[in-house]
Amino acid sequence: MNTALLVAVLLLTALTVFNLVVVLGVVRRLRAYENRLGDLAEPPPVATVRIGEPVADFVASTVDGQAVGRDSITGRTLVGFFSPDCPACHERLGDFRTAAVGHPGDVLAVVVDDGGDTGPVVGAFAGTGVAVVVEDPEGPVARAFGVRGFPAFVLVRDGGVVESVGYQVPVAA
């Protein structure tokens, strides 16, 4: 009987140690996944331009035939980048339009023609005084700002120096 009891205790001890090793492995994996998720919590940068730095030089034409470029940026200029196939762009279009109407400086909307119907996005700015540029995804304005995702909103001051950049319409606009 003592032998059977000793074998049972040793077997339960071995099983407990094995269980402890498995639980420690699971905890270690959970911590690794937690670190990965923490990295994903912050969205990737919407553009490569940095706050305090000037945007690259660019020249483009609006749908009205006006020339726009970095040299034409005076005061605080609000710039929005939209894609017609982007659901978030359509969601934020109203916020941008409202900010544009109340913005004291110039406003530029860049609609990237990536094969979708640009008409509704361009039409949303009719009668607002917003300068609208329609260009390819690698067009001069998108390249100058280093746009990597949509929608993108940039607030620029004199000389093309970036004040803010992000996925949300700037509140100070």
N, C-alpha and C positions, 0 to 999 in steps of 0.2 A: 504494500500500500504506500509506503514511503517513496518507493521508486516511482510509482505512477504519479504521485503528487509532485515529486521533484521534476519529472518530465513535463507535467502540465504547467508548472510555474515557469520553467525554462522556455517552453513554447510560447506562453503568453508574454514573457519578457521580450523574446525575439520579435513577436508580432507587434508589440508596442514600440520597439525601437524602429522597426520597418515603417510603421505608421507615422512616427515622428519625422523620419527622413523624408517621406513623401509629402507631408504637410509643409515642412520647411522648403522643399522644392517648389511647391505650389505658391507659397508666400513670396518666394524670390521672383517667380514668373509674374505674379500679380504686380509687384513693384516695378518690374521692367515695363509692363504694359501701361501702368499708371504714368511713368515717365514719358512714354510715347504719346499717350493721350494728352498730356500736358503740352507737348510740342504742337499738337494739332489744334489746341484750343485757340491759339492765336492765328488768325487767317494770314495767308501769305501776303506779301506786299502787293498792292494794287498797281504800283508803278515804281520804276527804279529811280525816279527823281527823289531827292532828299530835301527835307525842310532846311531852308537857309541857303540852298544852292540854286543857281540859275538854271532854267531849262535850256536845252540845246537850241540853237538857232533853227528856225523853220519859217517857211513861207507857204501859204495855202490860199485857196480861193473859197469864199462862201458861196452858198447857193444863189445869192444875189449878185455875184460877180465881184465882190469887194476882196481886196487882198488883205490877209491877216498874217502876222508874224510876231516873233518875239519882240522886235523893235516897236511894234504897234501897241504893246501892253503898257498902258499908263494907269496909274492908280492901282486899286485892287481889282483884279479881274478874276471872275469865277469861271472855271472851265469844267465842263462835264463831258464824259466819254460814254457813249451808249452803243449797244449792239441791238439790232432789231430782233434777234433770236434769243435775247436774254430776258427771262422772266423778271429777274430782280431789277433790270433796267426799266421795264414798264412800271414796276411798283414804285420806283423812286422818281419817275418822270414828273409826277405831280409836285413832289417836294422840291425838285430842282426848278420847275417852272415858277412855283411860289417864291422861292429864294431869288430867282432871276428878276422877277418883277419888283421885288423890294430891295434889290442890290444897288447900292449907289454907283458902282463902277460898271465897267463893260462886262458882258457875259458872252461866253463862247460855248456852243454845244457842238461836239464832234460826234457824228454818227458814222460808225464803221460799217461799210458796205461789205458784209461777208457772205453775200448771196441771198440775204433775207429782204423783205420789203421795207425799205427805209422810209416810205411815204408817211405812215402814221407817226413815226418818231419826229420826222422833220415837220410835219403838220402841227404837232403839239406846240411848236414854238411860233406859229403864225401870229402876228400882231403883238408880240411881246418885246420886240427890239433885240432879241437874242440873235447874234451872228451864228449861223449854222454852216458847218463844213461837213460834207460827205466825202469820205475817203476810204481807200483800201485799208485792211488791217495793218499793213506796213506803211501807211501813209506818213507824210512828213510831220504832222502834229502828233500822232500816236508815237512815232519814233522819238520825237523831241522830248516827250514826257515819259517815255519808257513804259507805256501802258502794258500791263500784263494780265489784267482782268477787268470785267465789266460788272456794274457801272463803276466808273472811277471819277472822283471829284477832286479838283485841285484849286486852291486859292493862291493866286500869284500877285505879287506887288510889283512896283516899278522895276524895270530892268529884267523882268521875268524871274525874279527870285521867289521860290516856293515858300508859302506861309503854312499851308496845310495840305495834306493828301490822304485820301482814304476812300472807303466804300460808302460813307455817309455824306450827305450834303452838309457842308460846313455851316454850323449854327451862326457864326459871326458873319455869314454872307449877307 
